[in-house]
Amino acid sequence: MATRGATYETLRAELARGTVRTTYVLYGEEDLLLDEGLEAIVGAALGAADRGFNLDIMRGTEADGRDIVARASSFPMMADRRVVVVRDADKLTGRDPELVASYVERPSPTTSLVLAGTKPDFRRKPFLTVRREGGAFEFRPLQEDALVSWIAAQVARTGRRITPGGSALLAAFVGTSLRDLTNEIDKLFIFAGERKEITEDDVSAVAGMSREFSVFELQKAIGGRRTARAVAIMERMLDAGEKAPVIVASLTTYFTALWKLTDLRRRGVAEKEHAAAAHVSPYYIREYYQALESITAADCERAILSLAHADEVSKTTGQDVRYVMLTLVLGLCGGDGAEAGPDPRNIATGAGV
């Protein structure tokens, strides 16, 4: 397994100390944070008045390796540094990576070359060379507990506040994309008007789906072995256009967190450390504990396997997705004491409902 890069926090700490490198690789799936990282480097290297002559932004899908090297080798104009940014650098082809690699071996001391991409190949130069020098920084999607804090911080920057439940519900609705979350937060501000507090009801209204029929409530129903309730929520979610892979991904995260909590308890880890270790919002940790009253580690393992199977079947076999998902819910709610639920064959055809 490849070694992970340093994090955004490490990059910010370096720049705060006045350390500006000659070469960087910024990569990862969280594009909003990656863009913030790019802006942080540019801001540390250049003054606002210097950008016009000393900032070049190129794309690996269009740029020529010789042009990248030529611009990076140029002296800054009326400034101490210049910055050359190559977006989609992981898509450089032909001899272009070799040309850039030759520059990276002996970079200009007055230029910061930033290679940005989603999945650069660190087995090859120039990415390998930059990482060896400590200049590779990874921007990963935030876990659930960190998402809730991030949402609260984004709202607080405007002088407003969002309730903990509102933050958790927004994260459950939108997922891990910070760009999508930012868009939803902007909508919440418009919806709330002059009000300073954003609530769960606001999030439900803006997200376009009743809180009663969300993946968040689906998790609670499954965790409580309330089969009929879980089936009803699943049906409403599918009717509203929710995609099966998204639901499966959310439920997989849920059961993974439950499994981690059972392991933490088994190892005697202090309860105050559970939320962070399992990547669960502290606001909802008690609901996870309640679920563990009837769900074991073995149940979690079986659930994760069932979710993987349902995901594969729904994508590859042509089976009716509704039937697959409702059968999945019945299986996830199974076990001693489970509330009786309807036959998925009837549900899928509309019979007996």
C-alpha positions as CSV (number, residue, x, y, z in Angstrom):
1,M,0.0,0.0,0.0
2,A,1.4,3.4,-0.9
3,T,2.4,5.8,1.8
4,R,-0.2,8.6,2.3
5,G,0.9,12.1,1.8
6,A,1.0,14.8,4.4
7,T,-2.3,16.6,5.2
8,Y,-3.8,20.0,4.6
9,E,-3.1,20.9,8.2
10,T,0.6,20.1,7.7
11,L,0.7,22.4,4.6
12,R,-1.0,25.2,6.4
13,A,1.4,24.9,9.3
14,E,4.4,25.1,6.9
15,L,3.1,28.1,5.1
16,A,2.3,29.8,8.4
17,R,6.0,29.4,9.3
18,G,7.0,31.1,6.1
19,T,8.1,27.9,4.3
20,V,7.3,27.9,0.6
21,R,8.6,25.0,-1.4
22,T,9.8,25.0,-4.9
23,T,7.7,21.9,-5.9
24,Y,4.4,20.6,-4.6
25,V,2.0,17.8,-5.4
26,L,-1.5,18.3,-4.2
27,Y,-3.9,15.4,-4.7
28,G,-7.0,13.7,-3.4
29,E,-10.7,13.4,-3.8
30,E,-11.8,16.5,-1.7
31,D,-11.5,19.1,-4.4
32,L,-12.7,22.0,-2.4
33,L,-10.0,21.6,0.2
34,L,-7.5,21.0,-2.6
35,D,-8.5,24.4,-4.1
36,E,-8.1,26.0,-0.7
37,G,-4.6,24.5,-0.5
38,L,-3.7,25.9,-3.9
39,E,-4.9,29.3,-2.9
40,A,-2.9,29.1,0.4
41,I,0.3,28.4,-1.5
42,V,-0.3,31.2,-4.0
43,G,-1.2,33.6,-1.2
44,A,2.0,32.7,0.7
45,A,4.2,33.0,-2.4
46,L,2.7,36.1,-4.1
47,G,1.2,39.4,-3.1
48,A,-2.1,40.4,-4.7
49,A,-0.3,42.8,-7.0
50,D,2.2,40.2,-8.2
51,R,-0.3,37.7,-9.5
52,G,-0.9,39.3,-12.9
53,F,2.7,38.7,-14.1
54,N,3.8,35.8,-11.9
55,L,1.0,33.3,-11.7
56,D,0.4,30.8,-14.5
57,I,-2.4,28.2,-14.3
58,M,-2.3,25.4,-16.8
59,R,-4.0,22.0,-17.3
60,G,-2.3,18.7,-17.8
61,T,-5.0,17.7,-20.4
62,E,-3.9,20.7,-22.6
63,A,-0.4,21.8,-21.5
64,D,2.8,20.9,-23.3
65,G,5.6,19.7,-21.0
66,R,8.1,22.1,-22.6
67,D,5.8,25.0,-21.9
68,I,5.4,24.0,-18.3
69,V,9.2,23.8,-17.9
70,A,9.7,27.1,-19.7
71,R,7.3,29.0,-17.5
72,A,8.6,27.4,-14.3
73,S,12.2,28.3,-15.3
74,S,11.4,31.9,-16.0
75,F,12.4,34.6,-13.5
76,P,9.7,36.4,-11.6
77,M,8.8,39.9,-12.8
78,M,9.1,42.6,-10.2
79,A,8.6,40.1,-7.4
80,D,10.5,37.6,-5.4
81,R,8.7,34.5,-6.7
82,R,6.5,33.1,-9.3
83,V,4.0,30.3,-9.1
84,V,3.1,27.8,-11.9
85,V,0.0,25.6,-11.2
86,V,-0.7,22.5,-13.4
87,R,-4.2,21.2,-12.7
88,D,-4.9,17.6,-13.8
89,A,-1.2,17.0,-13.7
90,D,-1.9,13.3,-13.3
91,K,-3.2,13.3,-16.9
92,L,0.1,14.4,-18.5
93,T,0.9,12.0,-21.3
94,G,3.7,11.1,-23.7
95,R,7.1,12.6,-22.8
96,D,5.5,15.5,-20.8
97,P,6.0,13.7,-17.4
98,E,9.7,13.1,-18.3
99,L,10.2,16.7,-19.2
100,V,8.6,17.9,-16.0
101,A,10.5,15.3,-14.0
102,S,13.8,16.7,-15.4
103,Y,12.8,20.1,-14.1
104,V,11.7,18.8,-10.7
105,E,15.2,17.3,-10.2
106,R,16.7,20.8,-10.4
107,P,13.9,23.3,-9.8
108,S,14.2,27.1,-10.0
109,P,14.7,28.5,-6.5
110,T,12.4,31.4,-7.3
111,T,9.4,29.3,-8.6
112,S,6.8,27.2,-6.9
113,L,5.6,24.5,-9.3
114,V,2.3,23.0,-8.1
115,L,1.2,19.7,-9.7
116,A,-2.4,19.1,-8.8
117,G,-4.5,16.0,-9.5
118,T,-6.8,13.4,-8.1
119,K,-4.7,10.2,-8.3
120,P,-1.1,10.8,-9.4
121,D,1.1,7.7,-9.9
122,F,3.7,8.0,-7.1
123,R,5.6,5.1,-8.6
124,R,6.7,7.5,-11.3
125,K,8.5,10.8,-11.7
126,P,7.9,13.7,-11.2
127,F,5.4,12.7,-8.5
128,L,7.8,10.3,-6.9
129,T,10.5,12.9,-6.6
130,V,8.3,15.5,-5.1
131,R,7.0,13.1,-2.5
132,R,10.5,12.0,-1.5
133,E,11.2,15.7,-0.8
134,G,8.1,15.9,1.4
135,G,6.1,18.1,-1.0
136,A,3.1,15.8,-1.5
137,F,-0.1,16.8,0.4
138,E,-3.3,14.7,0.3
139,F,-6.8,16.1,0.6
140,R,-9.1,13.3,1.8
141,P,-12.9,13.4,2.3
142,L,-13.7,14.2,5.9
143,Q,-15.2,11.5,8.2
144,E,-18.7,12.0,9.6
145,D,-17.5,13.4,13.0
146,A,-15.2,15.9,11.2
147,L,-17.9,16.9,8.7
148,V,-20.3,18.0,11.5
149,S,-17.6,20.2,13.0
150,W,-16.7,21.6,9.5
151,I,-20.3,22.5,8.8
152,A,-20.6,24.3,12.2
153,A,-17.4,26.2,11.5
154,Q,-18.6,27.2,8.0
155,V,-21.9,28.5,9.4
156,A,-20.1,30.3,12.3
157,R,-18.0,32.3,9.9
158,T,-21.1,34.2,8.9
159,G,-22.1,35.1,12.5
160,R,-24.8,32.4,12.5
161,R,-25.0,29.1,14.3
162,I,-26.4,25.7,13.3
163,T,-27.8,23.3,15.9
164,P,-25.7,20.1,16.3
165,G,-28.7,18.1,15.0
166,G,-28.9,20.3,12.0
167,S,-25.2,19.8,11.2
168,A,-25.5,16.0,11.6
169,L,-28.6,15.9,9.5
170,L,-27.0,18.0,6.7
171,A,-24.0,15.7,6.6
172,A,-26.3,12.7,6.4
173,F,-28.3,14.2,3.6
174,V,-25.5,15.6,1.5
175,G,-22.6,13.2,2.1
176,T,-18.8,14.0,2.2
177,S,-18.5,16.5,-0.7
178,L,-17.6,19.8,0.9
179,R,-18.4,21.6,-2.3
180,D,-22.0,20.2,-2.2
181,L,-22.2,21.0,1.5
182,T,-21.1,24.6,0.8
183,N,-23.9,24.9,-1.8
184,E,-26.5,23.6,0.6
185,I,-25.2,25.9,3.4
186,D,-25.7,28.9,1.0
187,K,-29.2,27.7,0.4
188,L,-29.9,27.4,4.1
189,F,-28.7,31.1,4.6
190,I,-31.2,32.2,2.0
191,F,-34.0,30.1,3.5
192,A,-33.3,31.3,7.0
193,G,-33.4,35.0,6.1
194,E,-32.5,37.1,9.0
195,R,-32.6,34.3,11.6
196,K,-29.3,33.6,13.2
197,E,-30.0,29.9,14.1
198,I,-30.4,27.1,11.6
199,T,-32.3,24.1,12.8
200,E,-33.0,20.5,11.7
201,D,-36.3,21.6,10.3
202,D,-34.5,24.1,8.1
203,V,-32.2,21.4,6.8
204,S,-35.1,19.1,6.1
205,A,-36.9,21.8,4.1
206,V,-33.9,22.9,2.1
207,A,-32.6,19.4,1.4
208,G,-35.9,18.7,-0.3
209,M,-36.7,15.5,1.6
210,S,-38.7,15.1,4.8
211,R,-36.4,14.2,7.8
212,E,-38.9,11.4,8.4
213,F,-37.8,9.6,5.3
214,S,-34.0,10.1,5.2
215,V,-31.1,7.7,5.2
216,F,-30.4,9.0,8.7
217,E,-33.8,7.8,9.8
218,L,-33.4,4.6,7.8
219,Q,-30.3,3.8,9.9
220,K,-32.1,4.4,13.1
221,A,-35.0,2.1,12.0
222,I,-32.6,-0.7,11.0
223,G,-30.5,-0.2,14.2
224,G,-33.7,-0.5,16.2
225,R,-34.8,-3.6,14.3
226,R,-38.0,-1.8,13.2
227,T,-38.5,-3.7,10.0
228,A,-41.8,-2.2,8.8
229,R,-40.6,1.3,9.6
230,A,-37.3,0.7,7.7
231,V,-39.2,-0.8,4.7
232,A,-41.5,2.3,4.6
233,I,-38.5,4.7,4.7
234,M,-36.7,2.7,2.0
235,E,-39.8,2.8,-0.3
236,R,-40.2,6.6,0.2
237,M,-36.5,7.2,-0.5
238,L,-36.6,5.2,-3.7
239,D,-39.8,6.9,-4.8
240,A,-38.1,10.3,-4.2
241,G,-35.3,9.3,-6.6
242,E,-32.6,8.3,-4.1
243,K,-30.0,6.1,-5.8
244,A,-29.3,2.6,-4.5
245,P,-25.5,3.0,-4.5
246,V,-25.7,6.1,-2.3
247,I,-28.0,4.4,0.2
248,V,-25.7,1.3,0.2
249,A,-22.7,3.5,0.8
250,S,-24.4,5.3,3.7
251,L,-25.5,2.0,5.3
252,T,-22.0,0.5,4.9
253,T,-20.6,3.5,6.7
254,Y,-23.2,3.0,9.5
255,F,-22.4,-0.7,10.1
256,T,-18.7,-0.1,9.8
257,A,-19.0,2.5,12.6
258,L,-21.1,0.1,14.7
259,W,-18.4,-2.6,14.2
260,K,-15.7,-0.2,15.3
261,L,-17.6,0.7,18.4
262,T,-18.0,-3.0,19.4
263,D,-14.2,-3.4,18.9
264,L,-13.5,-0.3,21.0
265,R,-15.7,-1.7,23.8
266,R,-14.0,-5.1,23.5
267,R,-10.6,-3.5,23.9
268,G,-11.7,-1.4,26.9
269,V,-11.2,1.9,25.2
270,A,-12.6,4.8,27.2
271,E,-16.1,5.8,26.1
272,K,-15.0,9.5,25.7
273,E,-12.7,8.4,22.8
274,H,-15.3,6.3,21.0
275,A,-16.9,9.0,18.7
276,A,-13.6,10.2,17.3
277,A,-12.2,6.7,16.9
278,A,-15.3,5.4,15.1
279,H,-15.8,8.6,13.1
280,V,-19.3,9.2,14.5
281,S,-20.8,12.6,15.4
282,P,-20.7,12.9,19.3
283,Y,-24.2,14.3,18.9
284,Y,-25.5,10.9,17.8
285,I,-23.2,8.5,19.6
286,R,-26.0,7.5,22.0
287,E,-28.1,6.3,19.1
288,Y,-25.3,4.0,18.0
289,Y,-25.0,2.6,21.5
290,Q,-28.7,1.9,21.5
291,A,-28.4,0.0,18.2
292,L,-25.6,-2.1,19.8
293,E,-28.1,-3.4,22.3
294,S,-29.4,-5.7,19.6
295,I,-26.6,-5.7,17.0
296,T,-23.4,-7.7,17.5
297,A,-20.0,-7.5,15.8
298,A,-21.0,-10.6,13.8
299,D,-24.2,-8.9,12.8
300,C,-22.2,-5.9,11.5
301,E,-19.9,-8.2,9.5
302,R,-22.8,-10.0,7.9
303,A,-24.5,-6.7,7.1
304,I,-21.4,-5.3,5.4
305,L,-21.2,-8.5,3.3
306,S,-24.9,-8.2,2.5
307,L,-24.5,-4.6,1.4
308,A,-21.6,-5.4,-0.9
309,H,-23.7,-8.2,-2.4
310,A,-26.7,-6.0,-2.9
311,D,-24.5,-3.3,-4.5
312,E,-23.1,-5.8,-7.0
313,V,-26.4,-7.4,-7.8
314,S,-28.2,-4.1,-8.4
315,K,-25.4,-3.0,-10.8
316,T,-24.7,-6.2,-12.7
317,T,-27.6,-8.6,-12.9
318,G,-30.5,-6.5,-14.1
319,Q,-32.6,-7.4,-11.1
320,D,-35.3,-5.0,-10.1
321,V,-33.5,-2.5,-7.9
322,R,-36.5,-1.9,-5.6
323,Y,-36.7,-5.7,-4.9
324,V,-33.0,-5.9,-4.2
325,M,-33.1,-2.9,-1.8
326,L,-36.2,-4.0,0.1
327,T,-34.8,-7.5,0.4
328,L,-31.7,-6.0,1.7
329,V,-33.6,-4.0,4.4
330,L,-35.4,-7.1,5.6
331,G,-32.1,-8.9,5.9
332,L,-30.4,-6.1,7.8
333,C,-33.4,-5.9,10.2
334,G,-33.3,-9.7,10.8
335,G,-32.5,-11.5,14.0
336,D,-34.2,-12.4,17.2
337,G,-36.8,-9.9,18.3
338,A,-37.0,-8.3,14.9
339,E,-40.3,-6.6,14.1
340,A,-42.2,-8.6,11.4
341,G,-42.2,-6.9,8.0
342,P,-43.9,-7.4,4.7
343,D,-42.8,-9.8,1.9
344,P,-40.6,-7.9,-0.5
345,R,-42.1,-9.7,-3.4
346,N,-45.4,-8.1,-2.6
347,I,-43.8,-4.7,-2.0
348,A,-41.9,-4.8,-5.3
349,T,-45.1,-5.5,-7.3
350,G,-47.3,-3.2,-5.2
351,A,-49.3,-6.0,-3.7
352,G,-50.3,-6.2,-0.1
353,V,-49.4,-2.6,0.7
